[in-house]
């Protein structure tokens, strides 16, 4: 049995096929949970925000424009839901990632993908350093490296101009590099 694309599943779900929506849920639930966990920093809260995200997606599915990528729209809904939650609870954000701070702008490259940085020591080190950089840069870093979204997709998700995304990413990498250097001194 051939797996249906996001677009096909969305079209079926729009027509009332609950099974199609469940497939979308299962396809993205873990990614969205991990993404949101970095915002809210507690498993229970991340579960709640993830559930709230998918409820919003389900309720708004009929208004989704199939000309856009479902994944990008889903991340937009998740990001906005997390921001709403953070505003309500006034919690601090914790996100993580690392890259070569000497390169100005980058494209996604297999050698710099987050999956290669998953050793426990690196994650702890990165978590400690990332807590100290501006929250405005954290989301851009997370979406680019961990979730491997491109510049254009990040711009769509965060509703920012493309050059602003690039600038945020550049500045965030510099700030993170400085924090990591401070941890080694």
Secondary structure, DSSP 8 states (H G I E B T S, - for coil): -----HHHHHHHHHTT-HHHHHHHHHHHHHHHHHHHHHHH-SHHHHHHHHHHHHHHHHHHGGG--TTS-HHHHHHHHHHHHHHHHHHHHT----------TT-SS----GGG-GGGG-SHHHHHHHHHHHTTS-HHHHHHHIIIIIS---HHHHHHHHT--HHHHHHHHHHHHHHHHHHHHHHH-
